[in-house]
Amino acid sequence: MFATIPVIRKAIEAKANFIIAHEPTFYNHQDDTDWLKNDKVYQYKAALLKDNNITVWRNHDYIHSHNPDG
C-alpha cells in the first residue's frame, strides 16, 4: 500500500529498484514535497530512494477506475 521506510529497506535488501504502491510516497495526494524540504524524515526517505536508485510507481486512480473497484 505505502512506500514506507521499512518497505524501502526491504527493497534494498532484495536488491530491487522498483516499488509499486497504492498510496503517495510523501504524505499527500499529489506528492507535493515543498512543505517537507526541511523535514528530516522526508530527507532520509528521499535519500534512501535516490541513493539506491529506487523508483516508486503509484497505482492509485487507475485501479479505482474499475468496477468492481480494484
C-alpha positions in Angstrom: 0.0 0.0 0.0 2.6 2.6 1.0 6.3 3.0 0.2 7.3 3.3 3.8 10.8 3.4 5.1 10.6 -0.3 6.1 9.3 -1.2 2.6 12.1 0.8 1.0 14.6 -1.1 3.3 13.1 -4.4 2.2 13.5 -3.4 -1.5 17.2 -2.5 -0.8 17.7 -5.9 0.9 16.1 -7.6 -2.1 18.2 -5.6 -4.5 15.0 -4.3 -6.1 14.8 -1.0 -7.8 11.1 -0.6 -8.3 8.3 -0.4 -5.7 4.6 -0.4 -6.7 2.5 1.4 -4.2 -1.1 2.4 -3.9 -0.8 5.5 -1.8 1.5 8.5 -2.2 5.2 8.3 -1.3 5.3 11.7 0.5 2.1 12.0 2.5 -0.3 13.9 0.2 -2.3 13.1 -2.9 -0.1 14.9 -5.4 3.2 14.0 -3.6 3.9 17.8 -3.3 7.1 17.9 -1.2 7.9 21.6 -1.0 6.5 21.8 2.5 8.7 18.9 3.6 12.1 20.1 2.3 13.4 20.8 5.9 11.8 17.6 7.4 14.4 15.1 8.5 12.2 12.1 7.9 11.4 13.3 4.3 15.1 13.9 3.6 16.0 10.4 4.9 13.3 8.7 2.9 14.1 10.6 -0.3 17.8 9.8 0.1 17.1 6.1 0.6 15.2 6.1 -2.7 17.8 8.2 -4.6 20.9 6.6 -3.2 19.6 3.1 -4.0 18.1 4.1 -7.4 14.6 3.0 -6.5 11.6 4.2 -8.4 8.2 4.2 -6.8 5.2 3.8 -9.1 1.9 4.8 -7.6 -1.0 2.9 -9.0 -3.9 4.6 -7.3 -6.5 6.2 -9.5 -6.3 3.6 -12.3 -7.2 0.7 -10.0 -10.1 2.7 -8.6 -11.5 3.3 -12.1 -12.6 -0.4 -12.4 -15.9 -1.8 -11.5 -15.8 -3.5 -9.1 -13.1 -1.3 -7.5 -9.6 -2.7 -7.8 
